[in-house]
Amino acid sequence: MTRRQTAPGGAIGIAGAGRMAQALGRLLFQHGQPIVVMASRSRSKARRAARFVGPSVRAVDLSQLPAQADRLIVAVADDALFEVAGTLAEAGMDAGMIIHTSGVWGPEVFSRLMEQGVSCASMHPLQTVANPKQGVEKLPGSSFAVAGKGKAALWAKELVKLLDGQVLTIKPLAKPLYHAAAVVASNYIVTLIDAALLMMVKAGVSEGQGRKALEPLVLSSVQNALKRGTVEALTGPIERGDGQTVAAHLTALKALPKSVQGLYRAVGQHTLQLSRKRGLSKAQATQLEELLEGKAG
């Protein structure tokens, strides 16, 4: 990727050494942003992350970040966010800007920093990043949920634009619900595929064969749902009102862990709500509801 001219605004430091921190850092470095330091609780991890981001990037301790850069990006696990915020506040950060990449928290996690004069915002990439290199490929063009006000929010929006992304403006109090949607659309799809593979293996199909067989079905279903809408894209025995098939499924699923049985029932109940919108009769819906709730004799 061609390096662009460095944008004005001051040095940038990154707190975090994981997949998101590395991918976002490298992308911004490649776009000419002045990424100068990276920090983590583990100095060795920070050094490895710094090498991935750019040849001139240095590794420092978290407490040293405010002295090294006046614009910070915090890309750490949600559970570590409050600890990092406390460390930066105790290090005397009292000016500049800070953005974090958490999906569930807004800028309020930096309340102490805001009181000390720091402009704060959040910028969550609506993208799955399995490893740093994949993140470098996938993040450009993604949507980013931005929450906050002032200079930090403006900076976040500038970064999204730099990455050819789309800004989703989310109110801080709505971030948990927004993030839950992201979890369902990403993590839970993986969980559903895993459950389907468990069923395939129990039916005598190898896991490798199962993945290959399910791929076109999964991709087609997702594409139809996104292009046509979920109601129009829905197919299957619940949509058809086929109670005997659902009953057969539930009987067969007794050979699998209870978590898989519960997953089938829970997802089936929401599928039933979609099917009602498709015109499923009241009698069919009642029969299916009793089956899925375990009330049918």
C-alpha positions in Angstrom: 0.0 0.0 0.0 1.3 3.5 -0.8 2.3 5.6 2.2 0.4 8.9 2.3 1.6 12.2 3.7 1.6 12.4 7.4 -1.5 14.2 8.7 -1.1 17.1 11.2 -2.3 16.8 14.8 0.5 15.3 16.9 2.0 11.9 17.6 -0.2 8.9 18.0 0.3 6.1 20.6 -1.6 2.8 20.8 -2.5 1.0 24.0 -2.8 -2.7 23.2 -0.9 -5.3 21.4 -3.6 -7.7 20.2 -5.2 -8.3 16.8 -7.2 -5.1 16.6 -4.4 -2.9 17.9 -1.9 -4.3 15.4 -4.2 -4.2 12.4 -5.5 -0.7 13.1 -2.0 0.5 13.9 -0.5 -0.9 10.7 -3.3 0.5 8.5 -2.9 4.0 10.0 0.9 3.8 9.8 0.6 2.8 6.1 -1.7 5.8 5.6 0.9 8.2 6.9 -0.5 8.6 10.4 2.3 9.4 13.0 2.1 6.2 15.0 5.2 6.5 17.3 4.7 4.1 20.2 2.7 1.0 21.3 2.2 -0.1 24.9 0.9 -3.2 26.6 1.1 -4.8 30.1 3.6 -7.1 28.5 6.7 -5.3 27.0 7.6 -8.3 24.8 4.1 -8.3 23.3 4.3 -4.5 22.8 7.6 -5.0 21.0 6.2 -7.6 18.6 3.2 -5.4 17.9 5.4 -2.4 17.3 7.4 -4.4 14.7 4.2 -5.4 12.9 2.9 -1.8 12.8 5.9 -0.1 11.4 9.7 0.0 11.5 9.9 3.3 13.4 7.3 2.4 16.1 8.7 1.9 19.6 7.4 -0.1 22.6 6.9 1.6 25.9 5.1 1.0 29.2 1.4 2.1 29.4 2.3 4.8 32.0 4.7 6.3 29.5 2.1 6.8 26.7 0.9 10.3 27.7 4.5 11.6 27.6 5.1 10.1 24.2 1.9 11.0 22.3 -0.9 13.5 22.6 -3.4 11.3 20.7 -4.0 7.8 22.0 -6.0 4.8 20.6 -6.9 2.2 23.3 -7.5 -1.2 21.6 -7.6 -3.6 24.5 -10.1 -6.2 25.8 -13.2 -4.7 27.4 -12.2 -6.1 30.8 -8.9 -4.3 30.7 -10.3 -0.9 29.5 -11.0 0.5 32.9 -7.6 -0.5 34.2 -5.9 1.2 31.2 -8.0 4.3 31.7 -6.9 4.4 35.3 -3.2 4.0 34.5 -3.3 6.8 31.9 -5.1 9.1 34.4 -2.6 8.3 37.1 0.2 9.0 34.6 -1.0 12.6 34.4 -2.7 12.7 31.0 -4.5 16.0 31.1 -4.8 17.1 27.5 -5.0 15.8 24.0 -7.4 13.1 22.7 -8.1 9.5 23.3 -10.3 6.9 21.5 -11.0 3.4 22.4 -12.3 0.6 20.2 -14.7 -1.2 22.6 -18.1 -2.1 21.1 -20.0 -2.1 24.4 -18.6 0.9 26.2 -18.8 4.6 25.3 -16.5 7.4 26.2 -17.8 7.3 29.8 -15.1 4.8 30.8 -12.7 7.7 30.5 -14.7 10.0 32.8 -11.6 10.7 35.0 -9.6 11.6 31.9 -12.4 13.9 30.7 -12.3 15.6 34.1 -8.6 16.1 33.6 -9.1 17.9 30.3 -8.8 15.0 27.8 -11.2 14.8 24.8 -12.6 11.3 24.7 -14.6 9.1 22.2 -15.1 5.5 21.1 -14.7 4.0 17.6 -15.7 0.4 17.2 -15.0 -1.4 13.9 -17.9 -3.6 12.9 -15.7 -6.3 11.6 -14.3 -9.6 12.8 -10.5 -9.8 13.0 -9.2 -13.3 13.4 -5.5 -12.2 13.1 -3.7 -8.9 12.5 -3.0 -9.6 8.8 -6.6 -10.4 8.1 -7.6 -7.2 10.0 -5.4 -5.1 7.6 -7.3 -6.6 4.7 -10.8 -6.5 6.2 -11.0 -3.2 8.2 -10.9 -0.8 5.2 -14.4 -0.2 3.9 -16.0 -1.4 7.2 -18.6 0.5 9.3 -17.3 2.0 12.6 -19.6 2.9 15.4 -18.5 6.3 16.8 -19.8 7.7 20.1 -18.7 10.9 21.9 -18.4 14.6 21.3 -15.8 17.2 20.7 -12.3 16.9 19.1 -11.9 13.1 19.8 -15.2 12.3 18.0 -14.1 14.4 15.1 -10.8 12.7 15.0 -12.5 9.3 15.1 -14.6 10.2 12.1 -11.5 11.4 10.3 -9.9 8.0 10.9 -12.9 6.2 9.6 -12.9 8.4 6.4 -9.2 7.6 6.0 -10.0 3.9 6.0 -12.8 4.4 3.5 -15.3 3.3 6.1 -18.8 4.3 7.1 -19.6 6.1 10.3 -22.4 4.7 12.5 -23.3 7.4 15.1 -24.3 5.5 18.2 -25.5 7.2 21.5 -23.3 6.0 24.4 -26.3 4.4 26.3 -27.2 2.4 23.1 -23.8 0.9 22.7 -24.6 -2.4 24.7 -27.5 -3.1 22.4 -25.5 -2.2 19.3 -22.7 -4.5 20.4 -25.2 -7.3 21.2 -26.3 -7.1 17.6 -22.7 -7.3 16.4 -22.1 -10.4 18.6 -25.2 -12.1 17.2 -24.3 -11.3 13.6 -20.7 -12.5 14.0 -19.9 -14.7 17.0 -23.2 -16.5 17.1 -23.1 -17.3 13.4 -19.8 -19.2 14.2 -21.6 -20.9 17.1 -24.5 -21.9 14.9 -22.1 -23.4 12.3 -20.3 -25.3 15.1 -23.6 -26.7 16.3 -24.5 -27.7 12.7 -21.2 -29.4 12.4 -21.7 -31.4 15.6 -25.0 -32.6 14.1 -23.3 -33.5 10.8 -20.6 -35.5 12.6 -23.2 -37.3 14.7 -25.0 -38.2 11.5 -21.8 -39.8 10.2 -20.3 -37.0 8.1 -16.7 -36.0 8.8 -16.1 -32.5 10.0 -14.2 -31.6 6.9 -16.9 -32.9 4.6 -19.5 -31.1 6.8 -17.7 -27.7 6.4 -17.5 -28.1 2.7 -21.1 -29.2 2.4 -22.5 -26.4 4.6 -20.5 -23.6 3.0 -22.7 -22.8 0.0 -25.8 -23.2 2.2 -24.5 -20.8 4.8 -23.3 -18.2 2.3 -26.5 -18.3 0.3 -28.7 -17.9 3.4 -26.7 -14.9 4.6 -26.7 -13.3 1.2 -30.5 -13.8 0.8 -31.2 -12.4 4.3 -29.1 -9.3 3.6 -30.4 -8.7 0.1 -34.0 -9.7 0.3 -34.7 -9.2 4.0 -35.0 -11.8 6.7 -38.8 -12.5 6.3 -38.5 -13.0 2.5 -35.3 -15.1 2.8 -36.7 -17.5 5.4 -37.2 -21.2 4.4 -37.4 -24.5 6.2 -39.8 -26.6 8.2 -40.9 -23.9 10.7 -41.7 -21.5 7.8 -43.7 -24.3 6.2 -45.5 -25.3 9.4 -44.1 -28.8 9.3 -44.5 -29.9 12.9 -43.6 -33.6 12.2 -40.2 -32.6 10.9 -39.5 -30.4 13.9 -40.5 -33.2 16.2 -38.2 -35.6 14.4 -35.3 -33.0 14.8 -36.0 -32.7 18.6 -35.9 -36.4 19.0 -32.7 -36.8 17.1 -31.1 -33.9 19.0 -31.4 -35.9 22.3 -28.1 -37.6 21.3 -26.3 -34.2 21.4 -25.4 -32.0 24.3 -28.2 -30.1 26.0 -26.6 -26.8 24.9 -27.2 -27.8 21.3 -30.8 -28.9 22.0 -31.4 -25.6 23.8 -29.9 -23.6 20.9 -32.2 -25.3 18.4 -35.3 -24.5 20.5 -34.3 -20.9 21.2 -33.5 -20.1 17.5 -36.5 -22.0 16.5 -38.7 -19.8 18.6 -37.5 -16.7 16.9 -37.8 -18.4 13.6 -41.4 -19.0 14.5 -41.9 -15.2 15.0 -40.5 -14.6 11.5 -42.8 -17.4 10.1 -45.8 -15.7 11.5 -44.9 -12.6 9.5 -44.7 -14.9 6.4 -48.3 -16.0 7.0 -48.0 -19.1 9.1 -51.5 -20.2 10.3 -52.4 -19.8 13.9 -52.9 -23.6 14.3 -49.5 -24.4 12.8 -47.8 -21.7 15.0 -49.5 -23.1 18.1 -48.3 -26.7 17.3 -44.8 -25.5 16.6 -44.6 -23.3 19.7 -45.7 -26.3 21.9 -43.0 -28.5 20.3 -40.2 -25.9 20.7 -41.2 -25.1 24.3 -41.3 -28.8 25.2 -45.1 -28.8 26.0 -46.2 -31.2 23.2 -47.0 -34.7 24.4 
